[in-house]
Amino acid sequence: MRILIFAVLSLLAASPAGAAFSASAKGTTAAPFLTLVPGARAAGMGEAFTAVADDASALYWNPAGLSRIEKRAATFSHAAHLDSSFFDYAAYGQSLGEWGAWGAGVQYFNAGSVSQTDITGSDAGSVTPNDLAVSLGYAFPLKKLGPTYDGFSVGLAGKYIRSKLLATAQTAALDFGVLSPGYMKNRLRLALAVSNLGGKLKFEQESAELPLTIKLGGAFKITDRWLAALDLGLPRDNDAFVATGTEYRFAVQDAWNLAGRLGFNSKTIGDISGITGIAFGLGFGLRGLGVDYALLPFGGLGQSHRVSVSCNF
């Protein structure tokens, strides 16, 4: 617990001076695709996943969570986003035994075809803005430092980011995370994650910071089948937000199960008219294979559908 508190205070003290952490900073950061979350399971829980992540997607949510992979894990997800845009994610993670775990992942966002006109208003063809991020991370269990740290793990991931509009910009960033041991008979876990630390994207003469976000999360097993999670997020370019979600798994047979999920995220409340901020999800699990779906309403802008496949082997 003291490790998490110390990490939070250190990060807040070291936060860049340009980080406004308020709604007044909306639109001031680059590469917003980095905030599009992978994995239908996490999306269906309202993105309250910082302390939950235990598969290959932990590389995105909290690199320290890679330490919970037992052998090898892979995750693939596709999101049909707003209008004709889409978002894909793939990640692989592997345990190194007592030496922790490593993972690699790719994020890709395609904004669809955008028409162009010249100064006379004539058709000048079209462009397809797209973004790419490639990550490589490592999680290390702190028990090697002594019994005081038993159960804690830390993770760090390096990230290459490329954004293509009319011009192309690229940069690098870091993700960092801490995961606590299980408390209350292994029912409660706490976590800290920092995403998109460092780096700027520069298009011609203009440059902008990345969407740095600090998250504190908790996950609690109400029963062996019922999980609840809560995250508090502090983004560089907006007000603080709360994400909460729950998941219940129904045992159908020994080999497979079904899951129902419900989530809420305050991030978009007030920004979009209509129903927004809520999430619904379903999942199917068969031994080490999981298939998940999530629906996220975005009010008058439409809906986002997420599908993901994960496996442990």
Secondary structure, DSSP 8 states (H G I E B T S, - for coil): -HHHHHHHHHHHHH--TT---SGGGTT-BS-GGGGS---HHHHHTTT--TTT--STTHHHH-GGGGGG-SSEEEEEEEEE-STT-EEEEEEEEEE-GGG-EEEEEEEEEE---EEEE-TTS-EEEEE--EEEEEEEEEEEEGGGG-GGGTT-EEEEEEEEEEEESSSEEEEEEEEEEEE---BTTTTEEEEEEEEEES-EEEETTEEEE---EEEEEEEEESSSSEEEEEEEEEETTS--EEEEEEEEEEE-SSSEEEEEEEEEEGGGTTTSSSSBSEEEEEEEEETTEEEEEEEEEBGGG-EEEEEEEEEE-
